[in-house]
Amino acid sequence: FTYGTKIWIDFNKDGDFVDAGEQVYYGLSTNSNPVTLSGTFTVPGTVPTGVTRMRIGGTDTDAGGTPCYTSTYGTYEDYTVNIVTPPACSGAPVAGTASASGTDFCSSGSATLTLTGFTTGVTGISIQWYNTVSGAISGATSATYTTPIVTTNSSYFARVTCANGGGFTDSNTVNLTIQNPAIASTTPGTRCGTGSVSLTATGSSGTVVNWFASANGGSPLFTGTNFMTPNIAATTTYYASAFTGTSYGVAGMTGPAVTTNGTSVGSHGVAITTTQANLRISSIDIPFTGTGTFTVALKNSTNTTVISSFTSGSVTGAGLNPVTVPMNITVPAAGSYLLIVTAVTGTVNNLAYSTGTYPSSTLGGALTVTGGYWFGASTTNMYLYGITVSDGCSSTRTAVTASVTAPPALALSSSAATICEGSTTNAVTVTSSIADYDTYVWSPATGVSGTAATGYTFNPSATTVYTLTGSQSGGSRCANTATFTVTVNQRPVAITVTPASAVVCVTDPATALTVSPATANVSIGAGTAVNSATGTTDAYPSPYGAYYENAKQQYLILASELVQAGLQPGAINSLSFNVVTLGTSGIHKQYTVSLGSTSVSSLTTFVTGLNTVFGPVDYQPVAGNNVHAFSTPFIWDGTSNVVVQICHTNDDFSGGINYTNNAIVNYSVTPFNSSLTYYVDDLGACSSTTVSLTETQRPNLKLNGVANGVVWTPATGLYTNASATTPYVAGSLATVVYAKPTTSTVYTGTLSNASGCSRTVTSSITVNQQYPFFADADGDNFGTGTAVMICAAAASPAPAGYAVVGGDCNDNLAAVNPGKPEILYNGVDDNCDGNLDENNQLLSQVITQQCGITLAAINSVIGVNSFANTTQYRYQIYKVVGGVITGQPQYVERAQPYFTFTNMAVYEYATTYSIRVELQRNGVWLGYYGPACQVATPALLDNPNGSGSINASLCNTSLPTIATLIATPSLQSVTGYRFRITNQTNPLVNGQVQEIERAQNWFSLTMLPYYFYGTTYSVEVAVKTNGVFSGYGAACIISSPAVPMINNCDQHIAQPVNYISTASLNKVTAHRFEVSLVDAFDNPVSTQLVDRT
């Protein structure tokens, strides 16, 4: 409530308080902001002195009560006041300071002049106001004076005079400035067809011209003398106004209003603050009904003083939609004020209001609407909308017409086309006369190619409405437009194939062609509209709708939409929403996502029986993509529609304020009811069946699920198993196939959706056949060895490491191959023909005189043919046995053209050797030998009488003693002798064949482990030089000395103790005597053996 308090004094003592000047004070206080009222007043010097009555009264109305108030809610008290006679003035009085309620006016204005600080409290003081041009103003003799409405600059001052002596003093001069801008001239414009028109207006000196779309209100469209209108298709009137300031602005709400509230004048308004002086309010938007005028007053912030006011012309209301009401109110100084509707006329009624958002500023904060006013400045309701304010004066707006005449027709061969994302339309041609216009421009220009003469093609990335503007650069400058709508259907998700290319052999296993991704993130909806952060209808749907504490939403997605987006039946793994603006949207407690299948094609009630796939969790959405990975995938059957349910519970009981704002997301409009919403505070929403909103708007979202398989072409050579035994069926879908073509093939995989759009991938399989190649280690294009079958792109050229041609005799040296010329005497078969130095070979051999001979001595010199520039001779020597070369060769290298067998590592007597000679020329071995020549070593073992046999003088003799030496001739270079002794007499005794090796050329039988008297031996000898022993030479028969008879032969042994003896022999260690008893015919009857040492 507002309490109005007044004070009256009965100055003339006539018993009432109704005489002029007897109300000396008025003040306001509110119950929401009570204040202590204080003030001052001046007792006129002309009133009677003495005691009189003072009355103080307060009521619950803004205007306060009358002196004799009789209604309720009021309090009155009377007091006695004693008025005494003041002293008389003297001398020159103090003039004080003159001020005005306003000094700067647009077109015309009136100001209240006030004199303060002049001499008071004495008698004889008078005041007279003067106009500096016309002089004293009749009747203007009080401390305040309201000027008449002035239309030109005017100046005023006050003269204060003391009656005692006639002294006076003048105050300062107050200057009232009248700004009267005007439009001096205008020039309308004309054009043909849609386009911009040039309009011109000039203002009075010192002004700029502002252009407006309406006769009243609004912000300027343009500032300047020459105004190019926006593109217009019909004749349009614009308005020019001369302006003395620098800026325009609008503060407050735009409407519409929500509720009407009658016509309680004096109570409807707004509170404003200003930060600079002399701001002009040129119009106010007011929602009302009926027709009439408005009087709006600029009042002080306590609603006690009218600073200025303005009454509009007649205007007609539009109900809840605000109508612009012209005003001319000057706010004289920075400060806080009220704008109040103080009067209406005619049928004006139903002033309307709505909840306002404060503060609302303009002109960089120069004027701010701080709140509404309804019997007080604390209300949030807005009664006055769109306050147009400027920092200068504006003239009355002058209409300037932009005329548009009909242009020639502009027609296209088609008005619309449907393409797949990334594709291009067929050509669209201009079917009207192309010569009618010389310039053709498409808007937007993105995605357009071609000319009017050839036709146009379009490839936008999203559905786009294109406008073609044909215009003339000269003449009547006609223009016209035509539209062409391109509907862009979404292509399936982008895919890749692995491998994109492969080179295989015809014998290789099948190559797996795998399309990725096996899963895809598909978009459902591509609209660009957004929800609001607060409110009801405009704020939903929003998957993060925390403007209410609790909310439940369901979104319907048709099976056809999923198929078109590129999903196959199977698991859906996640759901995501993209937040465009998060704002203050906070945590969504117990946030839960559920999915289910349904047959309904339009939502009217909440679908039940859904499966929870995410949450409940306390979830804080973020700006950008919000992905909800499902704890359990949802299995889509491929034919059912899918319902997505989102719900959260921030406060299911009255527990305080637990709401923020909705996150802002893009949504798409569907041809069916695609979303339901239930929002509520303090009650749970997730299990409720109540529906707050049924809408065709659905938030854009993405699902991660099974990607469509692709169709492969050609089908030839494709299989569905790795062993390539099950052929791929042409036209069937598969994400993996196995390629085993017999020839090189490019396979194309095509992924299509329900709209007929597709994406393709290709995999190029190059099949190499097998061809014979030779291994080529040195890379000289000549191989070696036997050809092997290798996979290659062609029979020639050969793959790396191989050659088409063989025959390389040195595959480690690129300088040697069948294609190279032969270089003489380098020891290399350069051309690999198996020969060195063809037709130019240097062939050396043993000299003719020595070929086929037996050397006289083992160290006889063997000579060979010599050649100039020969630096070494290599002798290759093989042993010949039975006319056949045997074993491994030995080599002797010498600088001389001769050698001896003793130069060999191993050599033997009585041996035939085959000798070949290779030359080293200038330090390079020539690599080939001359003819072979056989040479024999001395035949020491020839039989008979070979020089290596036992001395002939011993053969067929009996040795005189058992230790007689048995010798062979001593031979040159022989390092060892081996004697083989064979018992010819008794082949059964130990040592039947014995060998003994000696460094000397002799031995005796006593050197053998076993030797016997009276025995015939065959003795052979073998020798060795520096190698192994030779074979044995001819045998020599030698007998050991005979076993002797007993000394007592043919004697009679007289006594048994008489000795029977034999001769004592060298080296005999024991004797055995055989004693036989014989009969008369000397035949042994019995025999005994007697051994004696």
PATI-975109 format. One record per residue (C-alpha): residue in three letters; x, y, z. Coordinates in steps of 0.25 Angstrom, whole numbers, plus 5000, padded with zeros to 4 digits. Layout:
<pts>
AlaXYZ...
</pts>
This chain:
<pts>
Phe500050005000Thr500450154998Tyr500150255009Gly499950395004Thr500150505015Lys499750655014Ile499850775023Trp498950895023Ile498951035030Asp497751125032Phe498551245028Asn497351345027Lys496651285039Asp495351265033Gly495151125039Asp495451035027Phe496650985019Val496151005005Asp496751135001Ala497851154991Gly499251124997Glu498651065010Gln499250925006Val500750935010Tyr501250795008Tyr501050665001Gly501850535003Leu501750375000Ser502250255007Thr501950105004Asn501849985013Ser502949915006Asn503850035007Pro503450125019Val504150255020Thr504150375030Leu503550485023Ser504150625024Gly504050755016Thr503950905017Phe503051015013Thr502951165013Val501951245021Pro501451365012Gly501851495017Thr500451545015Val499651455024Pro499051505037Thr499951485049Gly499551415061Val499051275065Thr498351185055Arg498051035052Met499050935045Arg498450795041Ile499350675038Gly498550555031Gly498950425024Thr498150325016Asp498450195008Thr498350264995Asp499450324986Ala498750454985Gly498450465000Gly497150515006Thr496450645007Pro496450735019Cys495150675024Tyr495350525021Thr494250435025Ser494650295019Thr495450185025Tyr496950155027Gly497350305030Thr497950375042Tyr497750535045Glu498350615055Asp498150775058Tyr499250865064Thr499351015067Val500251105059Asn500651245064Ile501051335052Val501851455056Thr502051585048Pro503451575040Pro504351695040Ala504351795029Cys505351775017Ser506451875015Gly507551905004Ala507751824992Pro507151684994Val507851544990Ala507251514976Gly507551364978Thr507651264966Ala506651234955Ser506451094949Ala505551034939Ser504850894939Gly505450884925Thr506350974916Asp506450894903Phe505150864895Cys504750804882Ser503850884873Ser503150954885Gly503150944900Ser502751004913Ala503651014926Thr503351034940Leu504351144945Thr504651144960Leu505451244968Thr506151194980Gly507151254990Phe506551394990Thr506351485002Thr505151425011Gly504751445026Val504551595024Thr503351685019Gly503451775007Ile504051664997Ser503351654984Ile503751564971Gln503551604957Trp503851504945Tyr504351564932Asn504451524918Thr505751584912Val505051624900Ser503651664904Gly504051714918Ala503251694931Ile502151584930Ser500851614936Gly500451534948Ala501751464949Thr502051504963Ser502251374971Ala503551294973Thr503051204962Tyr502551234948Thr502151144936Thr502451194923Pro501451194911Ile501751094900Val502951154893Thr503351114879Thr504551204878Asn505751224887Ser505351304899Ser506151354912Tyr505551394926Phe506051454939Ala505451494952Arg505551624959Val505451634974Thr505151774980Cys505151824994Ala503951924997Asn504752005007Gly505652084998Gly505352014985Gly506651934984Phe506551814975Thr507451704969Asp507251624957Ser507451464956Asn508251394946Thr507651374932Val506951244928Asn507051214914Leu506051124907Thr506551064894Ile505551014884Gln506050914873Asn505150904861Pro505750814851Ala505050794838Ile505150714825Ala505450814814Ser505150734802Thr504950584798Thr505150514785Pro504350384783Gly504950264775Thr504350164765Arg504850034760Cys504349914752Gly504149784759Thr504849734772Gly506049804777Ser506549934784Val506050074781Ser506850204784Leu506150304792Thr506650444796Ala506250544807Thr507050664812Gly506850724826Ser506950864831Ser508350914835Gly509050844846Thr508250714844Val508350574839Val507250494833Asn506750364839Trp505950274831Phe504850184837Ala503950074832Ser502650134840Ala502150274843Asn502350254857Gly503250174866Gly504350074863Ser505850094861Pro506450164848Leu506650074836Phe507750164831Thr508350294834Gly508750384823Thr508250474811Asn508250354801Phe507450234805Met507550104797Thr506350024802Pro506449874804Asn505949784793Ile504449814791Ala503449744782Ala502349844783Thr502249994785Thr502650034799Thr502550164807Tyr503750194816Tyr503850314825Ala504950424827Ser505150504839Ala506150614841Phe506950584854Thr507850674863Gly508550564871Thr509450454869Ser508650324873Tyr507350254874Gly506950134882Val505850054888Ala505750004902Gly504649914908Met503949784904Thr503449764890Gly502149694894Pro501149634892Ala500449654906Val499849544913Thr498749604923Thr497849724922Asn497649824934Gly496549924931Thr496950074930Ser497350114944Val498050244940Gly499150294949Ser499550144952His500050084939Gly501450114936Val502950084937Ala504150124945Ile505350184937Thr506750234940Thr507550324931Thr509050364931Gln509050484922Ala508150604921Asn507150644910Leu506750504905Arg505550514896Ile504450404897Ser503850404883Ser502850284884Ile502350174894Asp501750044890Ile500450024898Pro499549894897Phe498049934898Thr496749934892Gly495850044886Thr496150174880Gly496650304887Thr497750384892Phe498750364903Thr499350464912Val500750414918Ala501450484929Leu502950484933Lys502850494948Asn503850484959Ser504250354965Thr503250364976Asn502050404967Thr501850534974Thr502350634963Val501950644948Ile503250684941Ser502650684927Ser501450614920Phe500950594906Thr499650564900Ser499650484887Gly498750494875Ser497650384873Val498150244872Thr497450104871Gly497849984879Ala498149844875Gly497849764888Leu499049694894Asn499949744883Pro500549874886Val500249994877Thr501250114875Val500750234881Pro501550364877Met502150444889Asn502950574890Ile503550564905Thr504850624909Val505550564921Pro506250684925Ala507350624934Ala508050494938Gly507250434949Ser506150334953Tyr504750354948Leu503350294945Leu502650294932Ile501150284936Val499850284927Thr499150394934Ala497950414924Val497250344913Thr496050384904Gly495050324895Thr494850174896Val496250134901Asn496150024910Asn496849894915Leu498249934916Ala499049804916Tyr500349754923Ser501249634924Thr502449594932Gly503649674928Thr505149644928Tyr505949764935Pro506749844933Ser506549874918Ser507549984913Thr507850064901Leu508750174896Gly509850104903Gly509150114916Ala508750254915Leu507350214918Thr506950084925Val505550024928Thr505749974943Gly504349924945Gly502949934944Tyr501950024951Trp500649984957Phe500250064969Gly501750054972Ala503050034965Ser503349894971Thr502449814961Thr503149724950Asn501949754941Met502249834928Tyr501049934925Leu501850014915Tyr502649944904Gly503649984893Ile504050124898Thr504750194886Val505750294891Ser506850384885Asp507850494889Gly507350594880Cys506050654873Ser505350594862Ser504450654852Thr503050604848Arg503350484839Thr503150514824Ala502650394815Val503550364803Thr503050264794Ala503850154787Ser502950114775Val503149974769Thr502549944755Ala502249804750Pro503549744744Pro503549644732Ala503249504735Leu504449414740Ala504149264739Leu504949134741Ser504849004734Ser504648944748Ser504248984762Ala504948874770Ala505848754770Thr506248644779Ile507648594780Cys508548514789Glu509548584798Gly510848614789Ser510048604776Thr509748704766Thr508348734760Asn508048724745Ala508148864738Val507048964741Thr506849064730Val506149204729Thr504949184720Ser504549324720Ser505249424710Ile506649424715Ala506849564708Asp505849624718Tyr506949634728Asp508449654726Thr508849604740Tyr508449474747Val508849454761Trp508549334770Ser508449344785Pro509049274792Ala510149264782Thr510749134789Gly510549014781Val510149074768Ser510849064755Gly510449104741Thr509949224733Ala508549274729Ala508949234715Thr509449094718Gly508549064730Tyr508849044744Thr509248924753Phe509148914768Asn509948824778Pro509648884792Ser510048804805Ala508648824811Thr507248854806Thr507248994801Val506249094794Tyr507049174784Thr506549304779Leu506849354765Thr506849504763Gly506849554749Ser507149704748Gln507349814738Ser508649904739Gly507950014731Gly506650064726Ser505550044736Arg506449954744Cys505449844745Ala505649724754Asn504849594757Thr505149464765Ala504849314763Thr505149214773Phe505649074772Thr505648974784Val506648864785Thr506348754794Val507548684799Asn507348544804Gln508448494814Arg509448394808Pro509748274816Val510948274826Ala512248294820Ile512948154818Thr514348104814Val514847964809Thr516047894813Pro516847874805Ala516647984795Ser517547914786Ala518347784786Val519347714777Val519147554778Cys519647434771Val518647344764Thr519047234773Asp518847324786Pro517647294796Ala516447384794Thr516647534799Ala515647584810Leu514947714806Thr514447774818Val513447894819Ser513647994831Pro512948034839Ala512247914843Thr511448004852Ala511048144849Asn510648274855Val509448314848Ser508748454849Ile507248464852Gly506748604848Ala507548714842Gly506648834846Thr507348964850Ala506249024859Val506549024874Asn505749024887Ser505749134897Ala506449124911Thr505149154919Gly503649154918Thr502749034914Thr502349014899Asp503649084893Ala504549014903Tyr504248874899Pro504548774894Ser505948774900Pro506648654905Tyr507348734916Gly506048804921Ala506348854935Tyr505448974934Tyr504548894942Glu505048804954Asn504548674948Ala504248644933Lys503948524925Gln503948524910Gln503748424899Tyr504248434884Leu503648344873Ile504648304862Leu503948234850Ala504648104844Ser504648174831Glu505548284837Leu506448184842Val506548104829Gln506748234822Ala507848284831Gly508648154828Leu508348054840Gln508147904839Pro507447824849Gly508247784861Ala508847854873Ile508748004875Asn509948034885Ser509848184888Leu509048314887Ser509548454886Phe508948594886Asn509748724882Val509548844891Val509648974884Thr509649064896Leu509749004910Gly509449134918Thr509149104932Ser508548964930Gly509048894942Ile509148744947His507948654943Lys507848554955Gln507448414952Tyr507548434938Thr507048314930Val506948274916Ser506048164911Leu505648104898Gly504548014893Ser503947964880Thr502548014876Ser501548004865Val500948144867Ser501248244856Ser500848374864Leu500948394879Thr499748424887Thr500048354900Phe501348314907Val501748174902Thr502048074913Gly502847944914Leu504248014910Asn505647964913Thr506548044922Val507848054914Phe508548174921Gly508548214936Pro507948254945Val509148344948Asp509348494952Tyr509748554938Gln510248694935Pro510048724921Val511248794913Ala511248884901Gly511448804889Asn511248654887Asn510648574899Val510848424897His510048324905Ala510648184903Phe509648084906Ser509947984918Thr509147884910Pro508947894895Phe507547914889Ile507247814878Trp506447874867Asp505647774858Gly505747854846Thr504247884844Ser503747944857Asn503648084860Val504548124872Val504248214884Val505348284892Gln504948324906Ile505748434914Cys505448464929His506048524941Thr505648554955Asn506248664962Asp505248684973Asp504048594975Phe503548664988Ser503448804993Gly504948824996Gly505348954991Ile505749014977Asn506448904969Tyr506248954955Thr507149034945Asn506949054930Asn506748964918Ala507948934910Ile507748984896Val507848884884Asn507448874870Tyr506048814866Ser505348764854Val503848774850Thr503248644846Pro501948614839Phe501448534851Asn501348554867Ser502848514870Ser502948564884Leu502248564897Thr502648644910Tyr502248644924Tyr502848744933Val502548774948Asp503148824961Asp503148754974Leu502648624968Gly503248504961Ala503048504946Cys503748374941Ser502548284944Ser501448384941Thr500548364929Thr500148514929Val500448584916Ser500748734917Leu501148754902Thr500948684890Glu501848734878Thr502248704864Gln503648764868Arg504748654871Pro506148684876Asn507248644866Leu507948524871Lys508948414866Leu508948264868Asn510048164868Gly509648034862Val509847934851Ala510247994838Asn509547944825Gly510347834817Val510747874803Val510447814789Trp511647764782Thr511847774767Pro512347694759Ala511947564766Thr512947484758Gly514047434767Leu513447474780Tyr513147374791Thr512547384805Asn513547294812Ala515047304813Ser515247164806Ala514547224794Thr513547104793Thr512247184794Pro511947284783Tyr511447424787Val510047434782Ala509847564773Gly509047674779Ser509147624793Leu509647704805Ala511047674811Thr512047754819Val513147644817Val513347564804Tyr514547484799Ala515147524785Lys515847414777Pro515747464763Thr516547394752Thr516847524745Ser517047664750Thr515647724755Val515147854761Tyr514047824771Thr513047924775Gly512247924788Thr510948004788Leu510248044801Ser508848104799Asn507748154808Ala506248164806Ser506348304799Gly507148234788Cys508448304792Ser509648224793Arg511148224795Thr512148144788Val513548084791Thr514448014781Ser515547914783Ser516447884772Ile516947734772Thr518147724762Val518347574759Asn519747534755Gln519947404747Gln521147314748Tyr522347324738Pro523747254738Phe524847344743Phe526247324747Ala526847364760Asp527647494757Ala528547534770Asp529347634763Gly528247704756Asp528847704742Asn527647644735Phe528247504733Gly527947394743Thr528547274747Gly528047124750Thr526747064746Ala525547154743Val524547154754Met523047194753Ile522847334759Cys521547424760Ala521747554752Ala520947654745Ala521447604732Ala522447514726Ser523447634724Pro524047704731Ala524347614742Pro524047644756Ala525147694765Gly526247584768Tyr525947514755Ala526247514740Val525547464728Val526747414722Gly527747314729Gly529147274726Asp529847364736Cys531147294740Asn531447384751Asp530147444758Asn530947514768Leu531647604758Ala530747694749Ala531947714739Val531847564735Asn530747514727Pro530447454713Gly530247594708Lys531647644712Pro532847644702Glu534047554705Ile535147624711Leu536547554708Tyr537447504719Asn536547554731Gly536347414736Val534847434735Asp533847374726Asp533147504723Asn532147454713Cys531847324720Asp532047244708Gly532847144716Asn534147184710Leu535247284714Asp535947364703Glu535247304692Asn536247284680Asn537247354687Gln537647254699Leu539047244704Leu539247094706Ser540447044712Gln540846894715Val542046804719Ile543046814708Thr542946704698Gln544246634701Gln543746604715Cys542246564712Gly542046414714Ile543446384721Thr543846324734Leu544846414741Ala546146374745Ala546046434758Ile544946474767Asn545446624767Ser545746634752Val545246764747Ile543946764738Gly543946884728Val542746954722Asn542547044710Ser542647194715Phe541947324710Ala542347464711Asn541747554722Thr541447424730Thr541647454745Gln541247314751Tyr541047174746Arg540047084753Tyr540346934752Gln539146844753Ile539546694756Tyr538646574757Lys539046434761Val538846334750Val538446194754Gly538246084743Gly538146194733Val537046264740Ile537246404747Thr536946374762Gly536646464774Gln536846614776Pro537846694769Gln539046764775Tyr539546894771Val540846954771Glu541047104768Arg542347164763Ala542947284756Gln543747194747Pro543347104736Tyr543746974742Phe543646894755Thr543946764762Phe543046664768Thr543846694781Asn543046824781Met541746754783Ala541146734797Val541046584794Tyr541846504783Glu542146364781Tyr543146274774Ala542646184763Thr541446274761Thr540946334748Tyr540446474749Ser539546554739Ile540046704738Arg539346824733Val539846974733Glu539047104736Leu539747234733Gln539647364742Arg539847484732Asn540147614738Gly539647564752Val538347504746Trp538047364745Leu537547324732Gly536547224737Tyr536847114728Tyr537947004726Gly538746954714Pro538746804710Ala539046694720Cys540346624719Gln540646494727Val542046484734Ala542446364743Thr543346364756Pro544446254756Ala543946114756Leu544646064769Leu543645954771Asp543745894757Asn543845744757Pro544845694756Asn545945774760Gly545245894764Ser546145994771Gly545145984783Ser545245834785Ile546045754795Asn547445744791Ala547545624781Ser548745564788Leu547845524800Cys546645464792Asn546545314791Thr547645304802Ser547645254816Leu548145354826Pro549445314833Thr548845374846Ile547545404851Ala547945554853Thr548545564839Leu548145704833Ile547145704822Ala547245824813Thr546745904801Pro547546014794Ser547446154800Leu546546244791Gln546646394789Ser545546474797Val544946344803Thr544646374818Gly544146244822Tyr544146094818Arg543145994821Phe543445844821Arg542445734820Ile542845594825Thr541945474822Asn542245334829Gln542145244817Thr542445124826Asn541345114836Pro540145204833Leu539545174847Val540545234856Asn540445374862Gly541045474853Gln540745404840Val540845544834Gln541545654841Glu541945794837Ile543045884842Glu543346034838Arg544746084838Ala545346214835Gln546546134831Asn546546044819Trp546845914827Phe546345824838Ser546545684844Leu545645574848Thr545945594862Met545245734861Leu543945664859Pro542945624870Tyr542945484865Tyr544145414857Phe544545264856Tyr545645184852Gly545545094841Thr544445174834Thr544345224820Tyr543845374819Ser543345454808Val543945604810Glu543345724802Val543645874804Ala542846004802Val543446144803Lys542846284805Thr543346414802Asn542546534808Gly541246464807Val540746324809Phe541446194807Ser541446134793Gly540946004789Tyr541945884792Gly542945844782Ala543345704778Ala543445594788Cys544745534792Ile544845394798Ile545745384810Ser545945264820Ser546345274835Pro547445184840Ala547045034841Val546744974854Pro547944894859Met548044744862Ile548344694876Asn549744674879Asn549544534884Cys548944474871Asp549044324869Gln549744314883His549344224894Ile549044294907Ala549744214918Gln549044284929Pro547644344931Val548344464937Asn549244484925Tyr548944624917Ile548344624903Ser548744754897Thr548644834884Ala549444954879Ser549245094886Leu548545194876Asn548445344877Lys547145404882Val546645264886Thr545945274899Ala545345134901His545544994895Arg544544884893Phe545044744892Glu544144634886Val544444494892Ser543744374885Leu543744224888Val543844144875Asp543644004872Ala544643914865Phe544243974852Asp544544114858Asn543144154858Pro542744244870Val541944174880Ser541844284890Thr542344434890Gln542644534901Leu543044674900Val544044744909Asp544144894910Arg545444954915Thr545945104916
</pts>
